[in-house]
Amino acid sequence: MDSPHHRTTTFRLMVSTGGHILPRPHDKSLRYVGGETRMLTLDRHTTLSDLTTRLSKTIIKKSCTSSSTSSSVQFALKYQLPNEELDSLISVTTDEDMENMIDECERLSSGTSVNRKIGFSTR
């Protein structure tokens, strides 16, 4: 039997691609404009490699319009903490970064399902 602390926590992530971060005309605060946003579900044990492979095969491949035949699309993965602005996005480049992001989601959600926005850009 699993105790509450050993259950797999599922995270729903809002993943945005293809847009741009631009200042609002009236107050110059940053906003994400254009592109597509989708929901992705992953569990506590998802690795950065698992996530980037999944993104490369599904979301990024569909949003890239280049005629490149390369099967490997490079992108930057970043996330936004609640109550933070878009100029303070946190990069996810290692498994430790991925673990920190998931730990932060767990801390904020106290073990319940929570949505977090993750954006990335192709290079």
KETOR-128247 format. One record per residue: x, y, z of N, C-alpha, C, O in turn. Coordinates in nm, 4 decimals. Example, Ala and Ser with C-alpha at 12.3 -4.5 7.8 and 13.67 -1.06 7.14 Angstrom:
<recs>
<<1.3190,-0.5690,0.7800>,<1.2300,-0.4500,0.7800>,<1.3200,-0.3300,0.7800>,<1.4236,-0.3319,0.8465>>
<<1.2850,-0.2250,0.7080>,<1.3670,-0.1060,0.7140>,<1.2900,0.0030,0.7870>,<1.3409,0.1138,0.8039>>
</recs>
This chain:
<recs>
<<0.0831,-0.1191,0.0000>,<0.0000,0.0000,0.0000>,<0.0868,0.1245,0.0000>,<0.1915,0.1298,0.0644>>
<<0.0415,0.2227,-0.0725>,<0.1138,0.3489,-0.0772>,<0.0660,0.4424,0.0316>,<-0.0541,0.4574,0.0538>>
<<0.1597,0.5048,0.0989>,<0.1221,0.6100,0.1919>,<0.1021,0.7375,0.1105>,<0.1478,0.7438,-0.0036>>
<<0.0352,0.8397,0.1653>,<0.0148,0.9637,0.0904>,<0.1444,1.0265,0.0408>,<0.1449,1.0953,-0.0612>>
<<0.2540,1.0033,0.1122>,<0.3811,1.0649,0.0733>,<0.4520,0.9876,-0.0373>,<0.5484,1.0381,-0.0948>>
<<0.4062,0.8650,-0.0687>,<0.4713,0.7845,-0.1706>,<0.3873,0.7699,-0.2972>,<0.4297,0.7010,-0.3899>>
<<0.2721,0.8311,-0.3041>,<0.1901,0.8265,-0.4242>,<0.2530,0.9134,-0.5316>,<0.3173,1.0143,-0.5027>>
<<0.2330,0.8722,-0.6560>,<0.2825,0.9536,-0.7656>,<0.1932,1.0745,-0.7815>,<0.0715,1.0619,-0.7954>>
<<0.2533,1.1903,-0.7794>,<0.1803,1.3139,-0.7999>,<0.1819,1.3462,-0.9478>,<0.2867,1.3411,-1.0122>>
<<0.0668,1.3792,-1.0010>,<0.0551,1.4151,-1.1414>,<0.0519,1.5659,-1.1543>,<-0.0156,1.6350,-1.0779>>
<<0.1257,1.6160,-1.2521>,<0.1310,1.7587,-1.2780>,<0.0741,1.7866,-1.4153>,<0.1045,1.7172,-1.5123>>
<<-0.0083,1.8885,-1.4220>,<-0.0580,1.9360,-1.5510>,<0.0179,2.0632,-1.5829>,<0.0160,2.1593,-1.5060>>
<<0.0844,2.0627,-1.6964>,<0.1657,2.1762,-1.7357>,<0.1056,2.2437,-1.8583>,<0.0660,2.1770,-1.9539>>
<<0.0992,2.3755,-1.8549>,<0.0608,2.4510,-1.9730>,<0.1898,2.4769,-2.0498>,<0.2804,2.5433,-1.9994>>
<<0.1978,2.4250,-2.1700>,<0.3183,2.4376,-2.2513>,<0.2877,2.5285,-2.3691>,<0.1987,2.5002,-2.4492>>
<<0.3617,2.6373,-2.3790>,<0.3406,2.7354,-2.4857>,<0.4586,2.7347,-2.5812>,<0.5739,2.7251,-2.5391>>
<<0.4289,2.7450,-2.7100>,<0.5338,2.7486,-2.8115>,<0.4905,2.8356,-2.9293>,<0.3714,2.8531,-2.9551>>
<<0.5883,2.8888,-2.9990>,<0.5607,2.9617,-3.1215>,<0.5249,3.1077,-3.1029>,<0.5043,3.1783,-3.2016>>
<<0.5170,3.1550,-2.9807>,<0.4833,3.2946,-2.9560>,<0.6060,3.3755,-2.9193>,<0.7197,3.3312,-2.9351>>
<<0.5797,3.4949,-2.8702>,<0.6881,3.5859,-2.8311>,<0.6519,3.6546,-2.7004>,<0.5345,3.6778,-2.6713>>
<<0.7535,3.6867,-2.6225>,<0.7337,3.7662,-2.5020>,<0.7543,3.9120,-2.5419>,<0.8624,3.9504,-2.5866>>
<<0.6498,3.9926,-2.5254>,<0.6520,4.1329,-2.5660>,<0.6008,4.2221,-2.4539>,<0.5224,4.1769,-2.3705>>
<<0.6440,4.3487,-2.4503>,<0.5918,4.4420,-2.3489>,<0.4507,4.4891,-2.3870>,<0.4200,4.5090,-2.5045>>
<<0.3668,4.5063,-2.2858>,<0.2344,4.5644,-2.3085>,<0.2528,4.7123,-2.3376>,<0.3356,4.7777,-2.2742>>
<<0.1770,4.7661,-2.4325>,<0.1959,4.9075,-2.4692>,<0.1663,5.0045,-2.3540>,<0.2351,5.1057,-2.3404>>
<<0.0663,4.9757,-2.2719>,<0.0250,5.0731,-2.1706>,<0.1101,5.0731,-2.0443>,<0.1250,5.1780,-1.9817>>
<<0.1664,4.9589,-2.0046>,<0.2438,4.9583,-1.8802>,<0.3816,4.8924,-1.8934>,<0.4564,4.8847,-1.7960>>
<<0.4144,4.8456,-2.0123>,<0.5446,4.7839,-2.0423>,<0.5712,4.6536,-1.9680>,<0.6821,4.6009,-1.9758>>
<<0.4717,4.5994,-1.8953>,<0.4922,4.4684,-1.8342>,<0.4905,4.3634,-1.9458>,<0.4262,4.3833,-2.0489>>
<<0.5600,4.2534,-1.9253>,<0.5748,4.1536,-2.0296>,<0.4540,4.0617,-2.0375>,<0.3881,4.0344,-1.9372>>
<<0.4262,4.0146,-2.1585>,<0.3175,3.9188,-2.1808>,<0.3597,3.8262,-2.2931>,<0.4458,3.8604,-2.3742>>
<<0.2987,3.7088,-2.2973>,<0.3262,3.6106,-2.4028>,<0.2191,3.6270,-2.5089>,<0.0999,3.6227,-2.4785>>
<<0.2614,3.6461,-2.6346>,<0.1690,3.6746,-2.7432>,<0.1864,3.5717,-2.8542>,<0.2985,3.5390,-2.8932>>
<<0.0744,3.5212,-2.9043>,<0.0766,3.4309,-3.0186>,<0.1110,3.2888,-2.9806>,<0.1135,3.2534,-2.8628>>
<<0.1371,3.2086,-3.0801>,<0.1744,3.0701,-3.0572>,<0.0583,2.9844,-3.0150>,<-0.0579,3.0231,-3.0274>>
<<0.0911,2.8681,-2.9651>,<-0.0082,2.7715,-2.9175>,<0.0225,2.7339,-2.7735>,<0.1381,2.7331,-2.7311>>
<<-0.0822,2.7030,-2.6996>,<-0.0662,2.6545,-2.5625>,<-0.1422,2.5245,-2.5502>,<-0.2578,2.5151,-2.5915>>
<<-0.0779,2.4247,-2.4937>,<-0.1389,2.2933,-2.4728>,<-0.1158,2.2497,-2.3290>,<-0.0271,2.3005,-2.2604>>
<<-0.1966,2.1554,-2.2851>,<-0.1794,2.0967,-2.1520>,<-0.1074,1.9631,-2.1666>,<-0.1382,1.8831,-2.2550>>
<<-0.0127,1.9413,-2.0795>,<0.0640,1.8177,-2.0761>,<0.0576,1.7625,-1.9348>,<0.0626,1.8391,-1.8386>>
<<0.0469,1.6328,-1.9206>,<0.0448,1.5710,-1.7883>,<0.1698,1.4859,-1.7720>,<0.2050,1.4083,-1.8607>>
<<0.2364,1.5009,-1.6582>,<0.3505,1.4170,-1.6262>,<0.3502,1.3856,-1.4782>,<0.2843,1.4527,-1.3987>>
<<0.4248,1.2827,-1.4425>,<0.4290,1.2453,-1.3011>,<0.5597,1.2870,-1.2368>,<0.6502,1.3376,-1.3032>>
<<0.5681,1.2655,-1.1093>,<0.6804,1.3073,-1.0255>,<0.8133,1.2529,-1.0737>,<0.9176,1.3136,-1.0492>>
<<0.8115,1.1404,-1.1414>,<0.9353,1.0737,-1.1798>,<0.9771,1.1027,-1.3239>,<1.0677,1.0377,-1.3760>>
<<0.9133,1.1976,-1.3875>,<0.9505,1.2354,-1.5231>,<1.0881,1.3011,-1.5223>,<1.1149,1.3903,-1.4419>>
<<1.1742,1.2566,-1.6119>,<1.3075,1.3166,-1.6224>,<1.3054,1.4253,-1.7299>,<1.2125,1.4336,-1.8102>>
<<1.4082,1.5068,-1.7296>,<1.4207,1.6102,-1.8312>,<1.4278,1.5469,-1.9699>,<1.3683,1.5978,-2.0649>>
<<1.4997,1.4374,-1.9812>,<1.5101,1.3667,-2.1086>,<1.3727,1.3182,-2.1558>,<1.3389,1.3312,-2.2734>>
<<1.2937,1.2623,-2.0634>,<1.1578,1.2171,-2.0970>,<1.0734,1.3329,-2.1482>,<1.0038,1.3206,-2.2489>>
<<1.0805,1.4451,-2.0779>,<0.9989,1.5609,-2.1148>,<1.0431,1.6188,-2.2487>,<0.9588,1.6481,-2.3334>>
<<1.1739,1.6360,-2.2697>,<1.2197,1.6939,-2.3958>,<1.1901,1.6011,-2.5140>,<1.1574,1.6481,-2.6229>>
<<1.2013,1.4709,-2.4931>,<1.1667,1.3765,-2.5993>,<1.0194,1.3875,-2.6332>,<0.9818,1.3917,-2.7503>>
<<0.9365,1.3922,-2.5310>,<0.7913,1.4042,-2.5527>,<0.7567,1.5342,-2.6240>,<0.6756,1.5345,-2.7167>>
<<0.8176,1.6451,-2.5815>,<0.7927,1.7733,-2.6458>,<0.8407,1.7726,-2.7904>,<0.7716,1.8230,-2.8789>>
<<0.9581,1.7162,-2.8149>,<1.0139,1.7120,-2.9500>,<0.9259,1.6316,-3.0448>,<0.9100,1.6687,-3.1611>>
<<0.8691,1.5228,-2.9963>,<0.7880,1.4357,-3.0813>,<0.6473,1.4879,-3.1052>,<0.5847,1.4537,-3.2055>>
<<0.5977,1.5695,-3.0152>,<0.4583,1.6116,-3.0279>,<0.4450,1.7597,-3.0549>,<0.4208,1.8002,-3.1686>>
<<0.4599,1.8385,-2.9550>,<0.4277,1.9808,-2.9637>,<0.5242,2.0575,-3.0527>,<0.4799,2.1304,-3.1415>>
<<0.6532,2.0437,-3.0320>,<0.7498,2.1239,-3.1058>,<0.7498,2.0862,-3.2535>,<0.7530,2.1740,-3.3397>>
<<0.7463,1.9582,-3.2829>,<0.7482,1.9119,-3.4217>,<0.6312,1.9717,-3.4989>,<0.6470,2.0092,-3.6151>>
<<0.5145,1.9811,-3.4365>,<0.3963,2.0355,-3.5018>,<0.4052,2.1865,-3.5192>,<0.3484,2.2411,-3.6138>>
<<0.4767,2.2559,-3.4279>,<0.4807,2.4009,-3.4368>,<0.5940,2.4556,-3.5210>,<0.5903,2.5722,-3.5604>>
<<0.6936,2.3753,-3.5495>,<0.8058,2.4227,-3.6299>,<0.7670,2.4187,-3.7769>,<0.7175,2.3174,-3.8262>>
<<0.7893,2.5275,-3.8452>,<0.7526,2.5343,-3.9864>,<0.8737,2.5310,-4.0782>,<0.8599,2.5462,-4.1995>>
<<0.9925,2.5112,-4.0214>,<1.1126,2.5085,-4.1058>,<1.1116,2.3833,-4.1913>,<1.0485,2.2833,-4.1567>>
<<1.1819,2.3896,-4.3031>,<1.1880,2.2749,-4.3930>,<1.3030,2.1820,-4.3567>,<1.3374,2.0917,-4.4331>>
<<1.3613,2.2043,-4.2414>,<1.4743,2.1221,-4.1972>,<1.4304,1.9772,-4.1820>,<1.3220,1.9490,-4.1311>>
<<1.5157,1.8861,-4.2266>,<1.4844,1.7442,-4.2140>,<1.5436,1.6861,-4.0866>,<1.5322,1.5659,-4.0627>>
<<1.6055,1.7681,-4.0056>,<1.6647,1.7207,-3.8809>,<1.5557,1.6741,-3.7865>,<1.4559,1.7435,-3.7665>>
<<1.5749,1.5561,-3.7282>,<1.4755,1.5040,-3.6349>,<1.4949,1.5608,-3.4955>,<1.4113,1.5412,-3.4073>>
<<1.6062,1.6316,-3.4757>,<1.6365,1.6875,-3.3451>,<1.6115,1.8386,-3.3463>,<1.6837,1.9135,-3.4120>>
<<1.5111,1.8816,-3.2748>,<1.4789,2.0237,-3.2646>,<1.5307,2.0723,-3.1300>,<1.4992,2.0140,-3.0263>>
<<1.6103,2.1792,-3.1314>,<1.6611,2.2343,-3.0065>,<1.5655,2.3417,-2.9566>,<1.5110,2.4189,-3.0355>>
<<1.5455,2.3462,-2.8260>,<1.4586,2.4460,-2.7663>,<1.5029,2.4739,-2.6245>,<1.5740,2.3946,-2.5627>>
<<1.4597,2.5882,-2.5742>,<1.4881,2.6259,-2.4363>,<1.3623,2.6014,-2.3545>,<1.2528,2.6387,-2.3965>>
<<1.3767,2.5399,-2.2397>,<1.2655,2.5082,-2.1513>,<1.2750,2.5971,-2.0278>,<1.3765,2.5972,-1.9581>>
<<1.1681,2.6732,-2.0010>,<1.1658,2.7644,-1.8867>,<1.0284,2.7592,-1.8220>,<0.9294,2.7244,-1.8864>>
<<1.0234,2.7945,-1.6926>,<0.8935,2.7992,-1.6258>,<0.8814,2.9248,-1.5419>,<0.9796,2.9901,-1.5066>>
<<0.7558,2.9555,-1.5117>,<0.7234,3.0769,-1.4364>,<0.6634,3.0386,-1.3023>,<0.5701,2.9585,-1.2962>>
<<0.7163,3.0950,-1.1956>,<0.6591,3.0733,-1.0630>,<0.5370,3.1638,-1.0442>,<0.5298,3.2714,-1.1036>>
<<0.4426,3.1211,-0.9631>,<0.3264,3.2061,-0.9365>,<0.3710,3.3409,-0.8799>,<0.4688,3.3489,-0.8056>>
<<0.3002,3.4436,-0.9148>,<0.3267,3.5802,-0.8681>,<0.4590,3.6372,-0.9181>,<0.5048,3.7392,-0.8665>>
<<0.5208,3.5746,-1.0163>,<0.6438,3.6269,-1.0751>,<0.6147,3.6741,-1.2167>,<0.5219,3.6254,-1.2813>>
<<0.6935,3.7680,-1.2640>,<0.6770,3.8223,-1.3982>,<0.7538,3.7365,-1.4999>,<0.8356,3.6522,-1.4630>>
<<0.7257,3.7598,-1.6269>,<0.7914,3.6843,-1.7325>,<0.9399,3.7151,-1.7458>,<1.0123,3.6394,-1.8105>>
<<0.9869,3.8240,-1.6863>,<1.1301,3.8536,-1.6935>,<1.2104,3.7730,-1.5915>,<1.3327,3.7856,-1.5850>>
<<1.1427,3.6906,-1.5125>,<1.2140,3.6075,-1.4148>,<1.1857,3.4594,-1.4369>,<1.1707,3.3837,-1.3410>>
<<1.1784,3.4181,-1.5636>,<1.1587,3.2771,-1.5956>,<1.2797,3.1961,-1.5503>,<1.3929,3.2446,-1.5525>>
<<1.2541,3.0726,-1.5095>,<1.3595,2.9847,-1.4592>,<1.3905,2.8791,-1.5651>,<1.3006,2.8094,-1.6123>>
<<1.5174,2.8678,-1.6017>,<1.5600,2.7719,-1.7041>,<1.5659,2.6309,-1.6469>,<1.6008,2.6107,-1.5305>>
<<1.5313,2.5342,-1.7307>,<1.5426,2.3926,-1.6964>,<1.6380,2.3309,-1.7981>,<1.6011,2.3081,-1.9133>>
<<1.7619,2.3039,-1.7542>,<1.8634,2.2506,-1.8458>,<1.9252,2.1199,-1.7964>,<1.9989,2.0545,-1.8702>>
<<1.8957,2.0814,-1.6719>,<1.9521,1.9588,-1.6158>,<1.8425,1.8824,-1.5426>,<1.7346,1.9359,-1.5171>>
<<1.8709,1.7576,-1.5094>,<1.7754,1.6797,-1.4307>,<1.7528,1.7424,-1.2935>,<1.6429,1.7347,-1.2386>>
<<1.8567,1.8043,-1.2385>,<1.8417,1.8730,-1.1092>,<1.7434,1.9901,-1.1218>,<1.6606,2.0115,-1.0333>>
<<1.7527,2.0659,-1.2324>,<1.6566,2.1747,-1.2567>,<1.5142,2.1197,-1.2667>,<1.4201,2.1780,-1.2128>>
<<1.5000,2.0072,-1.3360>,<1.3684,1.9440,-1.3523>,<1.3140,1.9011,-1.2165>,<1.1964,1.9218,-1.1866>>
<<1.3993,1.8420,-1.1354>,<1.3591,1.7994,-1.0016>,<1.3197,1.9198,-0.9157>,<1.2220,1.9135,-0.8410>>
<<1.3949,2.0285,-0.9261>,<1.3613,2.1502,-0.8513>,<1.2265,2.2058,-0.8938>,<1.1490,2.2514,-0.8097>>
<<1.1972,2.2027,-1.0257>,<1.0686,2.2505,-1.0748>,<0.9551,2.1654,-1.0174>,<0.8541,2.2189,-0.9718>>
<<0.9717,2.0350,-1.0198>,<0.8688,1.9450,-0.9670>,<0.8550,1.9622,-0.8163>,<0.7435,1.9607,-0.7643>>
<<0.9667,1.9784,-0.7451>,<0.9614,2.0028,-0.6005>,<0.8841,2.1308,-0.5709>,<0.8052,2.1361,-0.4765>>
<<0.9072,2.2340,-0.6521>,<0.8373,2.3609,-0.6335>,<0.6869,2.3437,-0.6560>,<0.6057,2.3990,-0.5819>>
<<0.6509,2.2669,-0.7583>,<0.5088,2.2385,-0.7828>,<0.4469,2.1651,-0.6649>,<0.3362,2.1977,-0.6221>>
<<0.5181,2.0662,-0.6125>,<0.4679,1.9920,-0.4969>,<0.4548,2.0824,-0.3747>,<0.3564,2.0747,-0.3012>>
<<0.5537,2.1672,-0.3540>,<0.5495,2.2580,-0.2390>,<0.4294,2.3516,-0.2491>,<0.3600,2.3755,-0.1503>>
<<0.4059,2.4036,-0.3672>,<0.2954,2.4966,-0.3871>,<0.1588,2.4288,-0.3800>,<0.0602,2.4894,-0.3380>>
<<0.1544,2.3037,-0.4212>,<0.0257,2.2352,-0.4283>,<-0.0052,2.1508,-0.3055>,<-0.1183,2.1047,-0.2897>>
<<0.0919,2.1297,-0.2194>,<0.0751,2.0451,-0.1008>,<0.0203,1.9080,-0.1363>,<-0.0639,1.8532,-0.0651>>
<<0.0694,1.8520,-0.2486>,<0.0342,1.7156,-0.2863>,<-0.0895,1.7029,-0.3719>,<-0.1287,1.5906,-0.4039>>
<<-0.1532,1.8120,-0.4109>,<-0.2700,1.8021,-0.4979>,<-0.2313,1.8405,-0.6397>,<-0.1230,1.8942,-0.6631>>
<<-0.3184,1.8132,-0.7324>,<-0.2920,1.8475,-0.8714>,<-0.2822,1.9990,-0.8859>,<-0.3606,2.0728,-0.8263>>
<<-0.1864,2.0446,-0.9646>,<-0.1649,2.1877,-0.9817>,<-0.1197,2.2146,-1.1250>,<-0.0511,2.1322,-1.1855>>
<<-0.1575,2.3276,-1.1780>,<-0.1153,2.3679,-1.3117>,<0.0034,2.4613,-1.3013>,<0.0054,2.5498,-1.2158>>
<<0.1011,2.4429,-1.3860>,<0.2153,2.5307,-1.3938>,<0.2401,2.5593,-1.5399>,<0.2247,2.4711,-1.6244>>
<<0.2780,2.6806,-1.5701>,<0.3037,2.7173,-1.7082>,<0.4510,2.7000,-1.7385>,<0.5380,2.7490,-1.6665>>
<<0.4764,2.6289,-1.8471>,<0.6120,2.6111,-1.8941>,<0.6147,2.6573,-2.0388>,<0.5318,2.6163,-2.1201>>
<<0.7090,2.7414,-2.0691>,<0.7216,2.7884,-2.2057>,<0.8568,2.7499,-2.2587>,<0.9500,2.7268,-2.1816>>
<<0.8689,2.7428,-2.3894>,<0.9970,2.7146,-2.4480>,<1.0037,2.7808,-2.5832>,<0.9011,2.8151,-2.6420>>
<<1.1244,2.7989,-2.6324>,<1.1408,2.8577,-2.7639>,<1.2406,2.7735,-2.8421>,<1.3368,2.7209,-2.7863>>
<<1.2163,2.7618,-2.9716>,<1.3119,2.6907,-3.0543>,<1.4304,2.7811,-3.0794>,<1.4169,2.9034,-3.0820>>
<<1.5457,2.7214,-3.0979>,<1.6677,2.8004,-3.1210>,<1.7003,2.8017,-3.2674>,<1.7993,2.8627,-3.3080>>
</recs>
